[in-house]
Amino acid sequence: MQAVTWQGTRAVSVETVPDPIIQQPTDAIIQVTSTAICGSDLHLYEVLGPFMTAGDVIGHEPMGVVVETGRDVTSVSAGDRVVVPFTISCGHCTMCEAGLQSQCETTQVTEYGSGAALLGYSKLYGQVPGGQAGYLRVPHADYGLIPVGSELPDDRYLFLSDILPTAWQAVQYADAPEGGCLAVLGLGPVGQFCARIGVHLGVRVMAIDPVPERREMAQRHGAQVFDRGDEAIDAIREQTSGRGPDAVVDAVGMEAHGSPVAGLAHRAVGILPDRMGRAMMDKAGVDRLQALHTSIELVRRGGTVSLSGVYGGAASPMPLLTLFDKQLQLRMGQCNVRAWTDELLPLVEDASDPLGVMDLVTHRLPLSEAPGAYEMFQKKTDGCIKVVLDPAPT
């Protein structure tokens, strides 16, 4: 089969790799019909090289059709259309039963002290082959796979794999009161959904992003939008009686664009020998913290900052005095996908499309064009906001 493979820092290629096979009786094999590029895939592209091996199959936002199941799989069968969550969780351990599927005790990657294994996401998370491929092996398929209907297009369901529940969790963690104000920093795909979910839940949403196309998209869905900079902060404060919003979602994370120091750190991690690069990630602060520090500065006293953007540095400096003095709550974590999908499924199937899932994809391309798509997505060229790859042979 054809698959997108990591080959080095800022280098991916489409290669012919062996088809996956059933390895455990709880596995299933799906034929992938749609698979998206996620913002966190760019961390593999740029920063997490020390934890990657050339040839790793990447991607963690797939859906498709079941073609084979292990003997212990009973909830799906060949021919079923399914979405695949990016977190690999068993459904029956203490963490899964507590709604913390991203901390699954069955699939935790204890070698690196990490939570649940993830599809296509480095040694840190199990080095499980990912979903930007023609076929995918899904462990713990009975619990992991989300059966969906056959009538609606893939784009209705695809984002249940990651970014829609990730955004839903971020907004739930932010816990802005109905009629209150939620600020969203960063209007990539997750930030877009955070803004829409806030509007859907009856919250006033103010969103900040430097890219005009992203602001225009968010504005279409009811958010008040601002360019990045001090003027945006001042305007939001002015419109919230000088206090700031009740909650802020940081949907940016450790992206290094616009920060020379963080950009240099990211490049250094990417080009160091693996052992040295891993040590730098373990011991150094390699994150661009502008969005996080802005969130802490902007939110009102007694408010909440919710992190959906991924941070990777182990020693990134934090303004603890400000956090303490403002009496802030800081909530974060890898998304517990299966905790939210039952609530989200009716919304994505609703004919009125309340979360706008049909207005997110800007580029749908054949799998063979993945290398150019990664570059376009990282550089935000051609109005690129969300890319979906089609693995079907051309």
C-alpha positions as CSV (number, residue, x, y, z in Angstrom):
1,M,0.0,0.0,0.0
2,Q,1.0,3.7,-0.3
3,A,1.6,5.6,2.9
4,V,3.0,8.9,4.1
5,T,6.3,8.3,5.9
6,W,8.5,10.5,8.0
7,Q,12.0,10.7,6.5
8,G,13.6,13.5,8.5
9,T,13.1,17.1,9.7
10,R,10.7,18.8,7.4
11,A,10.8,15.8,5.1
12,V,7.9,13.4,4.4
13,S,7.4,11.1,1.4
14,V,4.9,8.7,0.0
15,E,6.3,5.2,-0.1
16,T,5.1,1.7,-0.8
17,V,5.0,-0.2,2.6
18,P,3.6,-3.6,3.6
19,D,-0.2,-3.8,4.2
20,P,-1.0,-4.1,7.9
21,I,-2.1,-7.5,9.3
22,I,-4.0,-8.6,12.4
23,Q,-1.5,-8.9,15.2
24,Q,-3.9,-9.3,18.2
25,P,-7.4,-10.8,18.4
26,T,-8.7,-7.3,19.4
27,D,-7.4,-5.7,16.2
28,A,-9.3,-4.6,13.1
29,I,-8.0,-3.5,9.7
30,I,-9.7,-0.7,7.9
31,Q,-9.4,0.6,4.4
32,V,-8.9,4.3,4.8
33,T,-11.2,6.6,2.8
34,S,-10.2,10.0,4.2
35,T,-7.3,11.1,6.4
36,A,-6.4,14.6,7.5
37,I,-3.2,16.4,8.2
38,C,-3.3,17.7,11.8
39,G,-1.5,20.7,13.3
40,S,0.2,18.3,15.7
41,D,1.6,16.4,12.7
42,L,3.7,19.5,12.1
43,H,5.5,18.8,15.4
44,L,6.7,15.6,13.9
45,Y,7.7,17.5,10.8
46,E,9.7,20.0,12.8
47,V,10.4,19.2,16.5
48,L,10.0,15.6,17.5
49,G,12.6,14.1,15.1
50,P,14.7,12.6,17.9
51,F,11.7,10.3,18.7
52,M,11.1,9.3,15.1
53,T,12.6,6.7,12.8
54,A,12.9,7.1,9.0
55,G,10.0,5.3,7.4
56,D,7.5,5.7,10.2
57,V,4.0,5.9,8.9
58,I,2.3,9.0,10.2
59,G,-1.1,10.5,10.5
60,H,-3.8,10.2,13.2
61,E,-7.1,11.5,11.7
62,P,-8.5,8.7,9.6
63,M,-11.8,7.1,8.8
64,G,-12.7,4.3,6.5
65,V,-14.4,0.9,6.1
66,V,-13.6,-2.3,8.1
67,V,-12.1,-5.0,5.9
68,E,-11.0,-7.6,8.6
69,T,-11.4,-8.1,12.3
70,G,-9.6,-10.2,14.9
71,R,-11.5,-13.1,16.5
72,D,-12.4,-11.2,19.7
73,V,-13.9,-8.1,17.9
74,T,-17.7,-8.2,18.2
75,S,-18.8,-4.5,17.9
76,V,-17.9,-4.0,14.2
77,S,-17.6,-6.3,11.2
78,A,-16.3,-6.2,7.6
79,G,-18.1,-3.5,5.6
80,D,-18.9,-1.2,8.6
81,R,-18.0,2.4,8.1
82,V,-16.0,3.8,11.0
83,V,-14.0,6.7,12.4
84,V,-10.8,6.0,14.2
85,P,-9.9,8.1,17.3
86,F,-6.2,9.1,17.5
87,T,-5.9,7.8,21.0
88,I,-5.6,4.1,21.5
89,S,-7.6,3.1,24.6
90,C,-9.0,-0.2,25.9
91,G,-12.2,1.1,27.4
92,H,-12.1,-1.1,30.6
93,C,-9.1,0.1,32.7
94,T,-9.5,2.5,35.6
95,M,-8.5,5.5,33.5
96,C,-10.9,4.7,30.6
97,E,-13.8,4.1,33.0
98,A,-13.0,7.5,34.6
99,G,-13.3,9.2,31.2
100,L,-9.5,9.7,30.9
101,Q,-9.0,7.6,27.8
102,S,-5.8,9.4,26.9
103,Q,-4.3,8.0,30.1
104,C,-5.3,4.4,29.3
105,E,-3.4,2.1,31.6
106,T,-3.4,-0.7,29.0
107,T,-1.7,1.3,26.3
108,Q,0.4,3.7,28.3
109,V,3.9,4.0,26.9
110,T,5.8,3.5,30.1
111,E,9.2,3.5,28.5
112,Y,8.9,7.3,28.0
113,G,6.5,8.0,30.9
114,S,3.8,8.9,28.4
115,G,0.0,8.4,28.4
116,A,-2.0,6.2,26.0
117,A,-0.5,5.2,22.7
118,L,-1.4,7.3,19.7
119,L,-1.7,6.5,16.1
120,G,1.3,7.6,14.0
121,Y,3.0,9.7,16.7
122,S,6.6,8.8,17.5
123,K,8.3,6.6,20.0
124,L,6.9,8.8,22.8
125,Y,3.5,7.4,22.0
126,G,4.2,3.8,21.0
127,Q,5.4,4.2,17.4
128,V,2.1,2.7,16.1
129,P,1.9,3.0,12.3
130,G,-0.5,5.9,11.4
131,G,-3.5,6.5,9.2
132,Q,-2.1,8.5,6.3
133,A,-2.1,5.3,4.3
134,G,-4.3,3.0,2.2
135,Y,-5.0,0.6,5.2
136,L,-4.6,0.9,9.0
137,R,-4.4,-1.6,11.8
138,V,-6.6,-0.4,14.7
139,P,-5.8,-2.0,18.2
140,H,-8.6,-2.4,20.7
141,A,-11.1,-2.0,17.8
142,D,-14.1,-3.0,19.9
143,Y,-13.8,0.2,21.9
144,G,-11.8,2.4,19.6
145,L,-13.8,2.3,16.4
146,I,-16.8,4.6,16.1
147,P,-19.4,3.2,13.7
148,V,-21.1,5.8,11.6
149,G,-23.9,5.9,9.0
150,S,-23.3,5.3,5.3
151,E,-25.3,8.2,3.8
152,L,-23.4,11.4,4.7
153,P,-20.0,12.4,3.3
154,D,-16.8,11.7,5.1
155,D,-16.3,15.3,6.1
156,R,-19.4,15.1,8.3
157,Y,-17.6,12.4,10.5
158,L,-13.9,12.6,9.9
159,F,-13.1,15.2,12.5
160,L,-14.5,13.0,15.3
161,S,-11.1,11.3,15.0
162,D,-9.3,14.2,16.8
163,I,-9.9,17.9,16.3
164,L,-13.6,18.1,17.0
165,P,-13.5,16.3,20.4
166,T,-10.2,18.1,21.1
167,A,-12.0,21.4,20.7
168,W,-15.0,20.3,22.6
169,Q,-12.9,19.2,25.5
170,A,-11.0,22.5,25.4
171,V,-14.2,24.5,25.6
172,Q,-15.7,22.3,28.3
173,Y,-12.5,22.7,30.3
174,A,-12.6,26.5,29.8
175,D,-16.1,26.4,31.4
176,A,-17.2,29.9,30.4
177,P,-20.7,30.6,31.7
178,E,-23.6,30.8,29.3
179,G,-23.8,34.4,28.2
180,G,-20.2,34.9,29.3
181,C,-17.1,35.5,27.2
182,L,-14.6,33.1,25.7
183,A,-11.4,34.2,24.0
184,V,-9.7,31.8,21.5
185,L,-6.1,32.3,20.6
186,G,-5.2,30.7,17.3
187,L,-7.7,29.9,14.5
188,G,-6.2,26.8,13.0
189,P,-8.6,23.8,12.7
190,V,-8.9,23.3,16.5
191,G,-9.3,27.0,17.2
192,Q,-12.0,27.2,14.5
193,F,-14.0,24.5,16.2
194,C,-13.4,26.0,19.6
195,A,-14.9,29.3,18.4
196,R,-17.9,27.5,16.8
197,I,-18.5,25.3,19.9
198,G,-18.5,28.4,22.1
199,V,-21.1,30.1,19.9
200,H,-23.2,26.9,19.9
201,L,-23.1,26.8,23.7
202,G,-24.3,30.4,24.0
203,V,-21.0,32.1,24.8
204,R,-19.7,35.3,23.3
205,V,-16.5,34.3,21.4
206,M,-13.6,36.7,20.7
207,A,-10.8,35.1,18.6
208,I,-7.3,36.2,17.7
209,D,-5.3,35.1,14.7
210,P,-2.8,36.9,12.3
211,V,-4.0,35.1,9.2
212,P,-6.9,36.9,7.4
213,E,-8.4,33.7,5.9
214,R,-8.7,32.1,9.3
215,R,-10.3,35.2,10.8
216,E,-12.8,35.4,7.9
217,M,-13.8,31.7,8.4
218,A,-14.3,32.2,12.1
219,Q,-16.3,35.3,11.6
220,R,-18.7,33.4,9.3
221,H,-19.5,31.2,12.2
222,G,-20.3,34.0,14.7
223,A,-17.0,34.8,16.3
224,Q,-15.7,38.4,16.8
225,V,-12.2,38.4,15.3
226,F,-9.0,40.3,15.9
227,D,-5.6,40.4,14.4
228,R,-2.7,39.5,16.7
229,G,-1.1,42.3,18.8
230,D,-1.6,44.7,21.7
231,E,-4.6,46.4,20.0
232,A,-6.5,43.1,20.1
233,I,-5.8,42.6,23.8
234,D,-6.9,46.2,24.5
235,A,-10.1,45.9,22.5
236,I,-11.1,42.6,24.2
237,R,-10.4,44.2,27.6
238,E,-12.4,47.2,26.7
239,Q,-15.4,45.1,25.6
240,T,-15.3,43.1,28.9
241,S,-15.5,46.0,31.3
242,G,-11.7,46.0,31.7
243,R,-11.7,42.6,33.3
244,G,-10.9,40.3,30.4
245,P,-12.8,37.2,29.2
246,D,-14.1,34.6,31.6
247,A,-11.9,32.0,29.9
248,V,-9.3,31.7,27.3
249,V,-8.5,28.7,25.1
250,D,-4.9,28.6,23.8
251,A,-5.2,26.7,20.6
252,V,-1.7,27.6,19.4
253,G,0.7,25.5,21.4
254,M,4.4,25.2,20.6
255,E,4.3,26.5,17.0
256,A,7.5,28.4,16.6
257,H,6.5,30.8,13.8
258,G,7.2,34.4,14.8
259,S,9.6,33.5,17.6
260,P,13.2,33.5,16.6
261,V,14.4,32.0,19.9
262,A,11.9,29.2,19.9
263,G,12.4,28.6,16.2
264,L,16.1,28.2,16.8
265,A,15.4,25.7,19.6
266,H,13.1,23.7,17.4
267,R,15.6,23.5,14.6
268,A,18.3,22.5,17.1
269,V,16.2,19.7,18.5
270,G,15.5,18.6,14.9
271,I,19.1,18.4,13.8
272,L,20.8,17.1,16.9
273,P,21.6,13.4,17.1
274,D,18.6,11.5,18.5
275,R,20.1,11.0,22.0
276,M,21.1,14.7,22.4
277,G,17.8,15.8,20.9
278,R,15.7,13.7,23.3
279,A,17.8,15.0,26.2
280,M,17.1,18.6,25.1
281,M,13.4,17.9,25.0
282,D,13.5,16.2,28.4
283,K,15.5,19.0,30.1
284,A,15.1,22.3,28.1
285,G,12.3,24.8,27.5
286,V,11.9,24.6,23.7
287,D,8.4,26.1,23.5
288,R,7.2,29.4,22.1
289,L,5.2,30.6,25.0
290,Q,3.8,33.8,23.6
291,A,0.2,32.5,23.2
292,L,0.2,30.9,26.7
293,H,1.6,34.0,28.4
294,T,-0.9,36.1,26.5
295,S,-3.8,33.9,27.6
296,I,-2.7,34.2,31.2
297,E,-2.4,38.0,30.9
298,L,-5.7,38.4,29.1
299,V,-8.1,36.2,31.1
300,R,-10.0,37.9,34.0
301,R,-9.1,37.3,37.6
302,G,-10.5,34.0,38.8
303,G,-10.9,32.8,35.2
304,T,-9.7,29.7,33.4
305,V,-7.0,29.1,30.8
306,S,-7.6,25.9,28.8
307,L,-4.8,24.5,26.7
308,S,-5.6,22.6,23.5
309,G,-2.4,23.5,21.8
310,V,0.4,21.0,22.4
311,Y,3.5,22.0,24.4
312,G,6.6,19.9,24.5
313,G,9.3,21.5,26.5
314,A,10.0,20.0,30.0
315,A,11.5,23.2,31.4
316,S,9.5,26.1,29.8
317,P,9.3,29.1,32.1
318,M,5.9,29.9,33.6
319,P,4.6,33.1,35.3
320,L,3.6,31.4,38.5
321,L,3.3,34.7,40.4
322,T,0.7,35.9,38.0
323,L,-1.1,32.6,38.0
324,F,-1.3,32.7,41.8
325,D,-2.1,36.4,42.1
326,K,-4.9,36.2,39.6
327,Q,-6.3,33.0,41.1
328,L,-6.4,31.3,37.7
329,Q,-7.3,27.7,36.8
330,L,-5.1,26.1,34.2
331,R,-6.6,23.0,32.5
332,M,-5.1,20.9,29.8
333,G,-4.4,17.5,28.5
334,Q,-4.5,15.1,25.5
335,C,-8.0,14.7,24.3
336,N,-10.1,11.9,25.8
337,V,-11.8,11.3,22.4
338,R,-14.3,8.6,23.4
339,A,-15.5,10.6,26.4
340,W,-17.1,13.1,24.0
341,T,-18.0,11.3,20.7
342,D,-21.4,10.1,21.8
343,E,-22.3,13.7,22.5
344,L,-20.8,15.0,19.3
345,L,-22.2,12.4,16.9
346,P,-25.7,13.8,16.7
347,L,-24.3,17.3,16.1
348,V,-22.3,16.3,13.1
349,E,-25.3,14.4,11.7
350,D,-27.6,17.3,12.2
351,A,-28.8,18.7,8.9
352,S,-28.3,22.3,10.0
353,D,-24.6,21.5,10.7
354,P,-24.4,23.5,13.9
355,L,-20.6,23.2,14.3
356,G,-19.9,23.9,10.6
357,V,-18.0,20.6,9.9
358,M,-18.7,21.1,6.2
359,D,-17.0,24.5,6.2
360,L,-13.5,23.7,7.3
361,V,-11.6,21.8,4.6
362,T,-9.8,24.1,2.2
363,H,-7.8,21.5,0.3
364,R,-8.7,17.9,-0.6
365,L,-5.7,16.2,-2.3
366,P,-4.6,12.7,-3.3
367,L,-2.3,11.0,-0.8
368,S,0.5,11.2,-3.4
369,E,0.5,15.0,-2.9
370,A,1.1,14.8,0.8
371,P,4.7,16.3,0.8
372,G,3.5,19.5,-0.8
373,A,0.4,19.5,1.4
374,Y,2.6,19.4,4.5
375,E,4.7,22.3,3.3
376,M,1.6,24.3,2.3
377,F,-0.1,23.7,5.7
378,Q,3.0,24.6,7.7
379,K,3.6,27.8,5.7
380,K,-0.1,28.7,5.6
381,T,0.0,29.4,1.9
382,D,-2.8,29.3,-0.6
383,G,-5.4,30.0,2.1
384,C,-4.7,26.6,3.6
385,I,-6.6,25.9,6.8
386,K,-7.3,22.2,6.7
387,V,-6.1,19.5,4.3
388,V,-7.8,16.1,3.8
389,L,-5.9,13.4,1.9
390,D,-7.6,10.8,-0.3
391,P,-5.8,7.5,-0.3
392,A,-7.8,6.0,-3.2
393,P,-5.5,5.0,-6.0
394,T,-5.6,7.5,-8.9
